[in-house]
Amino acid sequence: MYRYDTYDQAIVDARVEEFRDQVARRIAGEMNDDQFKPLRLKNGLYLQLHAYMLRVAIPYGTFNALQMRTLARIAREYDRGYGHFTTRQNLQYHWIKLDQTPDILAELAKVEMHAIQTSGESIRNISADQFAGAAADEICDPRPWAELLRQYTTFHPEFSYLPRKFKIGLIASEQDRAAIKLHDVGLRILRNDAGEMGFEIHVGGGMGRTPFVASLIRPFLPANRICSYLEAILRVWNRNGRRDNIHKQRIKILVHDLGAEEFTRQVEEEWQAIQPQMDDIPMKEFERIAAYFAPPAFETGLSDEIDLSDPDFARWVKHNVHAHKQPGYAIATISLKKVGETPGDISADQMDVVADLAERYSLDDLRSTHAQNLVLPHVRKADLHAVWQALRDADLATASLDLVTDIIACPGLDYCTLANARSIPLAQKIAERFADYDVQRDLGELKIKISGCINACGHHHVGHIGILGVDRKGTENYQLLLGGSGAEDAALAKITGPGFDEDGVVNAIERAIGKYREVRVDGERFLDTYRRVGFEPFKEAIYG
C-alpha cells in the first residue's frame, strides 16, 4: 500500500494545524457557523442532528492493521466506541466534539490518514475494487492509478472550486465491484487489441435527486494520458456547470443537457487544446507510486484444498470467500451485517480483532467496500478456518454476502439532518424477517439498498430492491423501487407506486419476493426474473 513521503506528511500536518487554529477561532466566537462551515467541510466535519460527524478518508479502500487500531482508539477516546463504514469506503464517527476534532486529525496524521476532501465541493475519496491486487479476474492492480489520480487532484487549482462534489471510481476487471457507472467519472482499465493498457471512460453517472447511469465517452484512452483527459473533463464542467441551481450542479446534469455526443465533442476539443501545454504522466512517477503496490511476498507451493467438514464454516466459505490470483490464497469478506445490528457499524473491540487478523493472516492488508463490509485480501486457504473462528468469536462471521440480509443503508434520520426517514430500524426489520439461512440461500443474490432521503447515500436507485424514505405530511414514508443494479449491467430501479409505513414496506418486500419465487426459473437471480417478466407482475403482487 502507498506510504507517505515527506511531502505528503508535511501537507497533512500543516492542514491539521491550520484547522486547529480555525476551530479555536470558531469556539472563541471570532467566526460564525456560516463562516466556519466551508472550512470544516474541507476537513470532513459535518454538523448532524445530535453532534458533529467526522468522515475519515480511506483512499480506494486500502488500509492496514496499525491504521485500524488507530481508528479503534479514536472510537473509544473520542466517540461512543464504534465507527460506521460508508458506501464510499470511508469511516464515519457520529458523536464528535468540535474542540477535540484537531486532536483526532493529529492522531490520524501519525498513521498516514486524514479527512481532507471527504466533503465539500471537491473531488471526494476515489473508490476502487475492494479486491484490487488480489482478484483473479483483474488485468492489473488499479490502485497505483487511483493513488496517482488522488495525488494529482488533491489541492489542484482546477479541482478546488467545482460546481459540486465530484466522485471517481476505478476498476481493472470486467466485473464491476465498485459501481463505476454511478460515478461522475468511472474508469475501467483494459487492454486494446495491440495489448496496450488504457482506460475506458464513463462520465455523468450518479444517484440523488436526478439519477443517471454514466455515458461511455471514450472506449480507450492510453493510460499515460489520463491526467490531461480528466482535466479536460473538469474544465468543460467548470465552464458550463450550473452553479446557480444546487439541484443542477452535478456533472451528470451537464452530460444530460448537452447530450453525451456533444459533451464528448467538447471534452475532446478541450483535451486537444491543453495537451501541448501540459506534460502527461511521466512513467517514472507512475513507477514510483506503483512500487508501493508491488505484490506481497506470497508463499508458493501451497495447497488449494479447504476442509469444509464443518457446515457453519462451509457456509461462510460459500458466501464470503472469493478466488485469489495466487494459488493457495483466498479473499475473505468480513460482513458488517449481523441480523439486528446497524449495517456498516463496527465496534472498537471488533476493529482490534480485524486488525489482529489482518496482521497475522492477510499480510497486513485490509479493505473497506462500497457495500459497507471489510475484506482480508490475502488469506492462505489453510488459514481460513482459523480466521473464521476468530470472526465467529467476535460476532463478525455472518455468511451473507450479496444475500437478502446484506443490506446497504445510510445512517438516516437517526443521525442525519438531511434525512426524512429512518433507515437503520428498517434495515434491521427486513433482516429479521429473512434471517433464516435456508430462506436466504433459496433466494440467492438479492441486493436491498435503503436511503433515508433523496440524496441516495444508501444507493437505493441501484438496489435489486431499493427503498427511499420520504416525508409524507410529517410522517415517515417509504417508496419501494425494483430492478436496479450497480454492477457492470448498471440500471436504475423503478418506483412501484404509493409508499408505505415501516411495517408496510417490509410486507411489500415479502410480497415482491413471493412473486419472484412463483415465476423464477432455475438459476435466475431476483434481478434476472424481474427483467424477464417485467415490472407489472411485481407491481400487481405488491399492491394486489
C-alpha positions in Angstrom: 0.0 0.0 0.0 1.1 3.6 -0.5 3.3 5.2 2.1 3.5 8.9 2.7 6.7 10.6 1.7 7.9 13.8 3.5 5.9 16.0 1.2 2.7 14.1 1.9 3.3 14.2 5.6 4.0 17.9 5.5 0.7 18.6 3.7 -1.4 16.7 6.2 0.4 18.0 9.3 0.1 21.6 8.0 -3.6 21.1 7.4 -4.2 19.8 10.9 -2.5 22.8 12.5 -4.4 25.2 10.2 -7.7 23.6 11.2 -6.7 23.6 14.9 -6.5 27.4 14.6 -9.8 27.6 12.7 -11.6 25.6 15.4 -10.1 27.7 18.2 -11.4 30.9 16.4 -14.9 29.3 16.0 -15.1 28.4 19.7 -13.9 31.8 20.7 -16.7 33.4 18.6 -14.3 35.0 16.1 -16.3 33.5 13.2 -19.9 32.4 12.9 -21.1 29.0 11.7 -21.7 30.2 8.2 -18.0 31.3 8.0 -16.8 28.1 9.6 -18.9 25.7 7.6 -16.8 25.6 4.4 -13.6 25.2 6.5 -14.9 22.3 8.4 -16.4 20.6 5.3 -13.0 20.7 3.7 -11.8 18.7 6.7 -14.6 16.1 6.6 -16.6 17.6 9.5 -20.4 17.7 9.3 -22.8 19.0 11.9 -25.6 16.4 12.1 -28.7 16.0 14.3 -27.0 15.4 17.6 -23.3 16.0 17.3 -20.6 16.6 14.8 -19.7 13.8 12.4 -16.2 13.2 11.1 -15.6 11.3 7.9 -12.2 9.7 7.6 -10.7 9.1 4.2 -9.7 5.5 3.3 -8.3 6.1 -0.3 -9.5 3.4 -2.6 -10.5 1.4 0.5 -7.0 0.2 1.4 -5.5 0.4 4.9 -3.5 -1.7 7.4 -3.6 -3.0 10.9 -1.9 0.0 12.5 -4.4 2.3 10.9 -7.4 0.1 12.0 -6.1 0.1 15.6 -5.9 3.9 15.5 -9.5 4.1 14.3 -10.4 1.8 17.2 -8.6 4.0 19.7 -10.3 7.1 18.3 -13.7 5.4 18.6 -13.0 4.7 22.3 -11.5 8.0 23.3 -13.5 10.5 21.2 -16.7 8.8 20.1 -19.0 6.1 21.7 -16.9 3.1 21.0 -17.7 2.4 17.3 -17.4 3.6 13.8 -19.5 3.4 10.6 -18.2 2.3 7.2 -19.8 4.1 4.3 -20.6 3.5 0.7 -17.5 5.4 -0.4 -15.2 3.1 1.5 -14.7 5.7 4.3 -15.3 5.5 8.0 -17.5 8.0 10.0 -17.7 8.9 13.6 -21.1 10.2 14.6 -20.5 11.6 18.1 -17.6 14.0 17.8 -17.0 17.1 19.9 -15.8 20.1 18.0 -12.9 21.1 20.3 -11.5 17.5 20.1 -11.5 17.4 16.3 -8.0 18.8 15.7 -6.6 16.2 18.2 -8.3 13.4 16.2 -6.9 14.7 12.9 -3.5 14.8 14.5 -3.9 11.2 15.7 -4.8 10.2 12.1 -1.9 12.1 10.6 0.5 10.0 12.7 -0.6 6.9 10.8 -0.8 8.5 7.4 -4.6 9.1 7.4 -6.7 12.3 7.1 -10.2 13.6 6.4 -9.2 16.0 3.6 -11.8 16.3 0.7 -14.2 13.8 2.2 -16.9 16.5 2.0 -17.5 19.9 0.3 -17.3 20.8 -3.3 -14.2 18.8 -4.1 -13.0 15.5 -5.6 -14.1 13.0 -3.0 -12.4 9.8 -1.9 -11.5 7.9 -5.1 -13.1 4.5 -4.8 -11.9 1.2 -6.3 -12.5 -2.5 -6.4 -12.1 -3.9 -2.9 -10.4 -7.0 -4.3 -7.7 -4.9 -6.1 -4.3 -6.5 -6.2 -5.9 -9.9 -5.3 -8.7 -10.6 -7.7 -8.2 -13.5 -10.1 -10.1 -11.6 -12.9 -8.2 -8.3 -12.9 -5.7 -7.4 -15.6 -3.6 -5.3 -13.2 -3.9 -3.7 -9.8 -5.9 -0.5 -10.3 -4.7 1.1 -7.0 -1.5 2.7 -8.3 -3.6 4.6 -10.8 -6.1 5.6 -8.1 -3.2 6.9 -6.0 -1.8 8.8 -8.9 -5.1 10.5 -9.5 -5.5 11.2 -5.8 -2.2 12.9 -5.7 -2.8 14.8 -9.0 -6.2 16.1 -7.9 -5.5 17.0 -4.3 -5.3 20.8 -4.0 -5.2 21.1 -7.8 -6.4 24.6 -8.7 -8.8 23.3 -11.5 -10.3 20.9 -9.0 -10.6 23.3 -6.0 -13.6 25.4 -7.0 -16.0 22.9 -8.5 -19.7 23.5 -9.1 -20.4 20.5 -6.8 -18.8 17.4 -5.4 -17.1 15.0 -7.8 -16.6 11.3 -7.5 -14.3 8.9 -9.3 -14.5 5.1 -9.4 -11.9 2.8 -10.8 -11.7 -0.9 -11.6 -9.5 -3.3 -13.7 -11.8 -6.2 -14.4 -15.0 -6.8 -16.4 -16.9 -7.5 -13.2 -17.7 -4.1 -11.6 -17.4 -4.3 -7.8 -17.1 -0.5 -7.4 -20.3 0.7 -9.2 -18.2 2.9 -11.6 -21.2 3.7 -13.9 -22.8 5.5 -11.0 -19.9 7.9 -10.5 -19.2 11.3 -12.1 -16.3 9.6 -13.8 -16.0 5.9 -14.0 -12.8 4.3 -15.2 -12.1 0.7 -16.3 -8.6 -0.3 -17.1 -8.3 -2.6 -20.1 -6.0 -3.5 -23.0 -6.7 -2.8 -26.6 -6.1 -5.2 -29.5 -2.4 -4.2 -29.6 -2.0 -5.2 -25.9 -1.6 -1.6 -24.8 -3.1 -0.6 -21.4 -5.6 2.2 -21.2 -8.9 3.4 -19.8 -12.5 3.0 -20.8 -14.1 6.3 -19.6 -17.7 6.8 -18.4 -18.9 10.2 -17.4 -22.1 11.6 -15.9 -23.3 8.8 -13.6 -24.8 9.4 -10.1 -27.8 9.0 -7.9 -29.5 11.5 -5.7 -32.4 13.7 -6.8 -31.8 13.0 -10.6 -30.2 9.6 -11.1 -28.3 8.7 -14.3 -26.2 5.8 -15.5 -22.9 7.2 -16.9 -22.4 7.5 -20.6 -19.4 5.9 -22.3 -17.5 8.8 -23.8 -14.2 7.1 -24.7 -13.8 3.4 -25.3 -10.0 3.6 -25.0 -7.6 6.2 -23.8 -3.8 5.4 -23.5 -3.1 5.1 -19.8 -0.5 7.8 -19.6 -3.0 10.4 -20.9 -5.4 10.0 -18.1 -4.5 13.2 -16.1 -4.8 15.6 -19.1 -8.1 13.9 -20.2 -9.5 14.1 -16.7 -8.6 17.8 -16.6 -10.3 18.4 -19.9 -13.5 16.8 -18.4 -13.3 19.0 -15.4 -12.6 22.1 -17.5 -15.8 21.5 -19.6 -17.8 21.1 -16.4 -16.3 24.1 -14.7 -17.0 26.2 -17.7 -20.6 25.1 -18.3 -21.8 23.7 -14.9 -25.0 25.2 -13.3 -23.6 27.0 -10.3 -26.9 28.9 -10.0 -29.0 25.9 -9.1 -28.0 23.4 -6.4 -30.2 20.7 -7.9 -28.5 21.0 -11.4 -24.8 21.5 -10.4 -23.6 17.9 -10.8 -21.8 16.9 -14.0 -24.5 14.3 -14.8 -26.9 17.2 -15.4 -24.5 18.8 -17.9 -23.9 15.5 -19.7 -27.7 15.0 -19.9 -28.5 18.6 -21.0 -25.7 18.7 -23.7 -26.2 15.1 -24.7 -23.3 12.6 -24.5 -22.2 13.2 -28.0 -21.9 17.0 -27.6 -20.3 16.6 -24.2 -17.7 14.2 -25.7 -17.0 16.6 -28.5 -16.3 19.5 -26.1 -14.1 17.3 -23.9 -12.1 16.1 -26.9 -11.7 19.6 -28.2 -10.6 20.8 -24.8 -8.2 17.9 -24.5 -6.6 18.6 -27.8 -6.1 22.3 -26.8 -4.5 21.6 -23.4 -2.2 18.7 -24.4 0.6 20.8 -25.8 0.6 22.9 -22.6 0.9 20.1 -20.1 3.1 17.1 -19.6 1.3 13.8 -19.4 2.2 11.3 -16.8 6.0 10.7 -16.6 6.1 6.9 -16.4 8.9 7.3 -13.9 6.4 8.9 -11.5 3.8 6.2 -12.0 6.5 3.5 -11.4 7.5 5.3 -8.2 3.9 5.0 -7.0 3.4 1.5 -8.4 6.4 0.3 -6.4 4.4 0.8 -3.2 1.8 -1.7 -4.5 4.2 -4.4 -5.5 2.7 -7.9 -4.8 3.4 -9.1 -1.3 5.7 -12.0 -0.6 3.2 -14.8 -1.3 4.3 -18.3 -0.3 4.4 -20.8 -3.1 3.6 -24.4 -3.3 0.5 -24.0 -1.0 -2.4 -26.4 -1.2 -5.7 -25.2 -2.7 -7.7 -27.7 -0.6 -10.1 -26.4 2.1 -11.5 -28.7 4.7 -15.3 -28.0 4.6 -16.4 -30.7 7.0 -17.7 -28.0 9.5 -21.0 -27.0 8.0 -21.0 -23.5 9.5 -17.6 -22.8 8.2 -18.5 -24.2 4.8 -21.5 -21.8 4.7 -19.2 -18.9 5.3 -16.7 -20.0 2.7 -19.5 -20.4 0.1 -20.7 -16.8 0.5 -17.8 -14.8 1.8 -14.7 -16.3 0.2 -13.6 -15.4 -3.4 -10.9 -16.6 -5.8 -7.4 -15.1 -5.5 -4.9 -14.7 -8.3 -2.2 -16.5 -6.2 -2.6 -20.3 -5.8 -3.2 -21.3 -2.2 -4.7 -18.0 -1.2 -8.2 -16.6 -1.0 -10.1 -13.3 -0.5 -12.2 -13.3 2.7 -15.0 -10.7 3.2 -16.0 -9.8 6.7 -19.7 -9.0 6.9 -20.8 -6.0 9.0 -24.4 -7.0 8.6 -25.2 -9.2 11.5 -29.0 -9.5 11.8 -30.3 -7.0 14.3 -27.2 -4.7 14.1 -26.7 -1.5 12.1 -25.3 -2.1 8.6 -21.7 -0.9 8.4 -21.2 -0.4 12.1 -18.2 -1.9 13.9 -17.2 -1.6 17.5 -13.7 -0.6 18.7 -13.2 -4.1 20.0 -14.1 -5.6 16.7 -11.8 -3.2 14.9 -8.9 -4.6 17.1 -9.9 -8.1 16.2 -9.9 -7.3 12.5 -6.5 -5.5 12.8 -5.0 -8.6 14.5 -6.4 -10.9 11.8 -5.0 -8.6 9.0 -1.6 -8.6 10.6 -1.5 -12.3 11.3 -3.3 -13.8 8.3 -3.6 -11.2 5.5 -0.1 -9.7 5.0 -1.1 -6.6 7.0 -3.7 -5.6 4.3 -7.3 -4.6 4.9 -10.0 -3.2 2.6 -13.3 -1.5 3.0 -16.1 -2.0 0.5 -18.8 0.2 -1.0 -21.3 -2.4 0.3 -20.2 -1.5 3.9 -18.2 -4.6 4.6 -14.5 -5.3 5.1 -12.0 -7.6 3.3 -9.0 -9.6 4.2 -7.5 -9.8 0.7 -4.6 -12.2 1.1 -5.5 -15.2 3.3 -3.9 -18.6 2.9 -6.6 -21.2 2.3 -5.0 -23.2 5.1 -5.7 -20.3 7.5 -9.4 -19.7 6.5 -10.8 -21.8 9.3 -8.7 -20.0 12.0 -9.8 -16.7 10.5 -13.5 -17.8 10.6 -13.2 -19.0 14.2 -11.8 -15.6 15.3 -14.5 -13.7 13.4 -17.2 -16.0 14.9 -16.0 -15.3 18.4 -16.2 -11.5 17.6 -19.7 -11.7 16.1 -18.3 -11.0 12.6 -18.8 -14.3 10.9 -22.2 -13.6 9.2 -22.3 -15.6 6.0 -24.5 -13.3 3.9 -22.5 -11.6 1.2 -24.9 -10.4 -1.6 -27.8 -12.2 0.1 -31.1 -10.5 1.2 -29.7 -9.6 4.6 -26.5 -8.0 3.2 -28.4 -4.7 3.2 -26.8 -1.3 2.4 -28.3 1.5 4.5 -27.4 5.1 5.2 -27.5 6.5 8.8 -30.8 8.0 8.0 -32.9 10.1 10.4 -31.2 8.6 13.5 -28.3 10.9 12.7 -28.5 12.9 9.5 -30.1 16.4 9.3 -31.0 15.8 5.6 -32.9 12.6 6.2 -36.7 12.3 6.0 -36.9 8.8 7.5 -35.0 6.3 9.5 -33.0 3.7 7.6 -31.4 1.7 10.3 -34.5 0.3 12.1 -36.0 -0.6 8.7 -32.9 -2.5 7.6 -33.0 -4.4 10.9 -36.6 -5.4 10.4 -36.0 -6.6 6.9 -33.0 -8.6 8.0 -35.0 -10.2 10.9 -37.9 -11.1 8.5 -35.5 -13.0 6.3 -33.0 -14.2 8.9 -33.5 -17.9 8.3 -30.4 -19.1 6.4 -32.4 -21.6 4.3 -34.6 -18.8 3.1 -31.6 -16.6 2.2 -29.9 -19.4 0.4 -33.0 -20.2 -1.6 -33.4 -16.5 -2.7 -29.8 -16.3 -3.8 -28.3 -12.9 -4.8 -30.7 -10.2 -3.8 -29.4 -6.7 -3.1 -31.6 -4.4 -0.9 -30.5 -0.8 -0.5 -32.0 1.9 1.7 -31.7 5.6 1.7 -33.3 7.9 4.2 -33.6 10.8 1.7 -33.3 11.6 -1.9 -29.5 12.2 -1.7 -29.3 8.4 -2.0 -26.3 7.7 0.3 -27.8 4.2 0.6 -27.8 3.7 -3.2 -31.5 2.9 -3.4 -31.6 3.7 -7.1 -29.5 0.6 -7.9 -30.9 -1.9 -5.5 -32.5 -5.0 -6.9 -35.0 -3.8 -4.3 -34.5 -0.2 -3.4 -36.2 1.8 -0.6 -36.4 5.6 -0.3 -37.5 7.3 2.8 -39.7 10.4 2.3 -41.7 12.8 4.4 -45.4 12.5 3.9 -47.1 15.3 5.8 -44.8 14.9 8.7 -44.8 11.1 8.7 -42.0 8.8 7.7 -43.0 7.0 4.5 -41.1 4.6 2.2 -41.2 4.3 -1.5 -40.3 0.9 -3.0 -38.2 0.5 -6.2 -37.4 -2.6 -8.2 -34.9 -3.6 -10.8 -31.8 -1.6 -10.2 -28.2 -2.7 -10.4 -24.8 -1.0 -9.6 -22.7 -3.7 -11.3 -21.5 -3.9 -14.9 -25.1 -4.3 -16.0 -25.9 -1.0 -14.3 -29.6 0.1 -14.3 -31.8 2.4 -12.4 -34.7 0.9 -10.3 -38.3 1.9 -11.0 -40.7 3.2 -8.3 -43.5 0.8 -7.8 -46.2 3.2 -6.7 -47.5 4.8 -3.5 -45.3 4.5 -0.4 -45.7 2.5 2.8 -45.1 2.9 6.5 -42.2 1.0 8.0 -44.1 -2.3 8.6 -45.9 -1.9 5.3 -42.8 -1.7 3.2 -41.4 -4.9 4.9 -44.6 -6.7 3.9 -44.4 -5.3 0.4 -40.9 -6.6 0.0 -42.1 -10.0 1.1 -44.9 -9.9 -1.5 -42.4 -8.9 -4.2 -40.1 -11.8 -3.2 -43.0 -14.1 -3.2 -43.8 -13.2 -6.8 -40.1 -13.9 -7.6 -40.3 -17.3 -6.1 -43.5 -18.0 -8.0 -42.3 -17.1 -11.5 -38.5 -17.7 -11.4 -36.8 -20.4 -13.4 -33.8 -22.5 -12.4 -30.7 -20.4 -11.7 -32.3 -17.0 -12.0 -31.5 -14.2 -9.6 -34.2 -11.9 -8.5 -32.9 -9.3 -11.0 -32.9 -11.8 -13.9 -36.5 -12.8 -13.2 -37.6 -9.1 -12.9 -36.0 -8.3 -16.2 -37.6 -11.4 -17.9 -41.2 -11.0 -16.7 -41.2 -7.2 -16.4 -42.5 -4.7 -13.9 -46.3 -5.2 -13.9 -46.4 -8.7 -12.3 -44.4 -7.4 -9.4 -46.5 -4.3 -9.0 -49.6 -6.3 -9.0 -48.2 -8.6 -6.3 -47.2 -5.7 -4.2 -50.5 -3.7 -4.4 -52.9 -6.5 -5.1 
